[in-house]
């Protein structure tokens, strides 16, 4: 197996050069004789260029997108279904077709919201997230598929704490 890692200055935002990083990762994976069938990405991967790149390669994706005022208003009109209780909060999912102004076309968006289940604020939305996806799966399945990417933060912490990667010399950057 191969791992692609790239050290960048700490003031670099996640989206900087993401399409180049993605293309190099695809090349590495294909060189190993494998193929990419789906991509999970955080908001650093959102954007028309990434969506079109993946769609052009017929690769499914589930990519978190930023919630702006228009998306929030659209999401409020969806019909949500409760999928689980998380402590005192209920997690609800819904899906629909949405087109952001910067997109060339409408795309499927799965919305997840956490509702406060008990207490004085019962029923209020505590948090919301949105995932642009090509997956033709139940919104709950898209939610669970996307959340499998959350292990990355642990791997980054292990690289820093266990291998001292954050102490490497960066003078040659």
N, C-alpha and C positions, 0 to 999 in steps of 0.2 A: 504494500500500500504506500501511497505517497501523500504528503501533506504540503499544501501550498501556504506559506506564511509570508507576510510582508511587513517589515518594520517601517513605520512612517512617523514623522514628527507628531508630537502630542497635540499640536494645534490643527491637525488635519481632520476635517469632518468626515464622517463615515462614507458619505456619498462620493467623495473625491475619487475619480478614476475607477469607479465601481464596475463600469462596463468592461474596461481593460482587464481588471482582476478576474471578472467572471469569464471572459473569453479565454484567458490563460488557464484557468481551472478546467474549463471544458477541454482544452487541448491536452492538458496533463491526463485527465481521466480517459479520454479517447485513446491516447497513446498507450495506456495500460490495457486496452482492449475492452473497456467498459463503455457504457453510455449513460448519460444523465437522463432520467425520466421525470424528475420533479425537483424543484428548487423551493426552499423556504428562505425567506429573507426579512430582515427587520426594515424599518423605515429608510435606512441608508440605501436600500435597493429599489425604493419606489421611483417611478418615473417612466415616461413614455419610451425612452431609449432602451431601458432594460426590458420592459414589457414586450416591445416589438422584437428585440433580440431573441427572447425566449419563445415567443409565439412563432417567429420565423423558423426556429429549430424544432417546433412541435414539442416543446418541453413544458409540462404543466408547472404552475407556480402558485404559491400562497405567500404573498408579500404584504406586510403591514403598511398601511398608508396613513398619513397624517390626517387628523380630524380638523377640518376647517368649518366655518360657519355653515356653508352650503351643504356639506356632507352630513353634519349633525342634524340639520333641518330635514334632509331627505331621510336619514336613519330613524328619526322620530316617527315617521309614518309607516314603518315596517311593522309586520305582525311577528312578535317575538314568541318563542317557545322556551319554557324553562327546561334546562337539561340537567342541572345538578344543584345541590346545596353546597356551599363552601363556607363552613362555619355558620355565621349568622346571615350570610348573603346568598342570594339566588343568582345563578348564572343563566342568562337567556341568550338565545341566538336567533338570527333572522338573516335572510339574504334577498338580494334584488339586483337589478341592473342599474348602474350609475355611470354617468359620464362627467368627469372632471373637465374643466375648461381647457386644461393643458393636454388632454388626451385626444388622440385622433378618432377614437370611437368609444362607445360605452363598453363597460366590463362588469363582470359579476363581482359583487362586493358582499362579503359576509360580515355582519356586525355582531359584536359580542358586548353585552352589557352586564354589569354586576349590580343587582338591585338589593338594597338593604331589606332584609326579610323581617326583621323585628325591631321593636323599640319605637321611639318618638318619630324617627325619620322613615318609618316603614314605607316601602314602595318607591322611595327616591332612588334615582340612578346614582351610584357611587362612582363608577368609572365605565368608560366605553372604549372599544377599539374597533378598527375596521381592517379587513384583509381583502385585497384584490386577489382574485384567483381565477384560474382556468379549470380548476377541478370541478367536475360535475357530480359532486358528492353532497350528502346532507350537510347543512351548516355546522352541525355538531361534529361531524367527522373532519371538516376543514379546520375547525377550532382545535381539535385534538392533534391533527397533523401539524398544524403551524406550531403549536406549543412544544413539540418535540425538539425544536431548535434551541430551546432554553438552556441546554446543557453547555453551550458555548462559553457562557460566562464562567462556569466552573473550570473549563479547560484553560481559559485565559488566566484565571487565578492560579491554577496549578503551574502554568508556564512561568508566571512571575514568582510565586512562592517556592516552587520546587526546583526550578531551573535558573532563576535569576535573570530571566529574559529582559526584564526592565532595567537591568544594570549593564547591558551590553553597550559598548562604545558606539556612539552615533556620530562621531566626527566626520565620517566619510559620506554622510548623507548629502 
